[in-house]
């Protein structure tokens, strides 16, 4: 009997913010329910800061187990282990950056092109004329 298929989709997360230049994070995909739950947690209109913090922690509970590896280092070059404690001690911008990048990857959306990109401007090749041709002569 043939072996079954095991889907192990992983992503290299992309960061658009220059402060994350050089950061490499690999993460596994999530279920549709996990993706929607993270989105709902982070976009809910909660009344208090305490509720917002609880929502962020709940989103991290979903995302952190998806993280496979990172190249985060201390200023002295010491690698930061990929543990929940190390993740939770990072600043808000860092954890938000990873969360946002994971959401983009799972949703299949690539970050916008950098400003220096030509955004797919057409080449200078000559265009095909689009003028109306004369009618076909009768056969």
C-alpha positions as CSV (number, residue, x, y, z in Angstrom):
1,X,0.0,0.0,0.0
2,X,1.3,3.5,-0.9
3,X,2.1,5.9,1.9
4,X,-0.2,8.8,2.5
5,X,0.4,12.4,1.9
6,X,1.5,14.6,4.9
7,X,1.2,18.3,4.2
8,X,4.1,20.1,5.9
9,X,3.9,23.6,4.4
10,X,6.6,26.0,5.6
11,X,7.2,29.6,4.8
12,X,10.2,31.9,4.9
13,X,8.6,35.0,6.4
14,X,9.1,38.3,4.6
15,X,9.5,41.6,6.5
16,X,8.8,44.9,4.8
17,X,10.2,47.1,7.7
18,X,13.8,48.0,7.3
19,X,14.4,47.4,11.0
20,X,14.0,43.6,10.3
21,X,16.6,43.6,7.5
22,X,18.6,40.3,7.8
23,X,16.0,38.6,10.0
24,X,15.2,35.1,8.7
25,X,12.2,33.3,10.2
26,X,10.8,30.0,9.0
27,X,7.3,29.0,10.1
28,X,4.8,26.3,9.4
29,X,1.4,27.0,7.9
30,X,-1.7,27.0,10.0
31,X,-5.3,25.9,9.5
32,X,-7.9,28.2,8.2
33,X,-9.5,28.4,11.6
34,X,-6.1,29.4,13.2
35,X,-5.6,32.1,10.6
36,X,-9.1,33.5,11.1
37,X,-8.8,33.4,14.9
38,X,-5.5,35.3,14.8
39,X,-7.1,37.9,12.5
40,X,-10.1,38.2,14.7
41,X,-8.1,38.5,17.9
42,X,-5.9,41.2,16.5
43,X,-8.7,43.3,14.8
44,X,-11.4,43.1,17.5
45,X,-12.7,46.3,19.0
46,X,-11.9,45.6,22.6
47,X,-12.7,48.2,25.2
48,X,-9.6,47.9,27.4
49,X,-5.8,47.6,27.1
50,X,-6.0,44.6,29.4
51,X,-8.4,42.9,26.8
52,X,-6.1,43.9,23.9
53,X,-3.1,42.4,25.7
54,X,-5.0,39.2,26.3
55,X,-5.9,39.0,22.6
56,X,-2.3,39.5,21.6
57,X,-1.2,36.7,24.0
58,X,-3.9,34.4,22.6
59,X,-2.6,35.2,19.0
60,X,0.9,34.4,20.1
61,X,-0.3,31.1,21.6
62,X,-1.4,30.2,18.0
63,X,1.6,31.5,16.1
64,X,4.5,30.7,18.3
65,X,4.2,26.9,17.9
66,X,4.3,27.5,14.1
67,X,7.8,29.0,14.3
68,X,10.5,26.6,13.2
69,X,13.7,28.6,13.3
70,X,15.1,32.1,13.3
71,X,18.4,33.8,13.2
72,X,17.8,36.3,16.0
73,X,21.0,37.2,17.9
74,X,21.9,39.3,21.0
75,X,24.0,42.4,20.3
76,X,27.2,40.4,21.2
77,X,26.3,37.8,18.5
78,X,25.0,35.2,20.8
79,X,22.0,33.3,19.2
80,X,18.7,33.8,20.9
81,X,17.1,30.4,21.3
82,X,13.7,29.9,19.7
83,X,11.7,29.5,22.9
84,X,8.4,30.9,24.0
85,X,10.2,32.8,26.8
86,X,12.6,34.4,24.4
87,X,9.7,35.3,22.0
88,X,7.7,36.9,24.9
89,X,10.7,39.0,26.0
90,X,11.0,40.7,22.6
91,X,9.6,44.1,22.0
92,X,6.1,44.8,20.6
93,X,7.3,45.8,17.2
94,X,9.3,42.5,16.8
95,X,6.4,40.2,17.8
96,X,4.0,42.2,15.7
97,X,6.3,42.0,12.7
98,X,6.5,38.2,13.0
99,X,2.7,37.9,13.5
100,X,2.0,40.1,10.5
101,X,4.5,38.3,8.3
102,X,3.0,34.9,9.3
103,X,-0.5,36.2,8.4
104,X,0.7,37.4,5.0
105,X,2.5,34.1,4.3
106,X,-0.5,31.9,5.3
107,X,-2.9,34.1,3.3
108,X,-0.7,33.9,0.2
109,X,-0.1,37.6,0.0
110,X,3.4,38.8,-0.7
111,X,4.5,42.1,0.8
112,X,4.4,45.2,-1.4
113,X,7.4,45.9,-3.6
114,X,10.1,48.3,-2.2
115,X,10.0,51.9,-3.4
116,X,13.0,51.4,-5.7
117,X,11.1,48.7,-7.7
118,X,9.7,49.6,-11.1
119,X,6.5,47.8,-10.1
120,X,6.5,45.9,-13.3
121,X,6.7,48.9,-15.7
122,X,6.5,47.7,-19.3
123,X,9.8,47.4,-21.2
124,X,10.7,49.8,-24.0
125,X,10.0,47.2,-26.7
126,X,7.9,48.3,-29.6
127,X,4.2,47.9,-29.3
128,X,2.0,46.0,-31.7
129,X,-0.1,48.5,-33.7
130,X,-3.8,48.2,-32.8
131,X,-5.3,50.1,-35.8
132,X,-8.4,48.8,-37.6
133,X,-7.4,46.7,-40.6
134,X,-9.2,47.0,-43.9
135,X,-12.2,44.7,-44.5
136,X,-11.6,41.3,-46.1
137,X,-12.1,41.3,-49.9
138,X,-14.9,39.1,-51.2
139,X,-13.8,35.6,-52.2
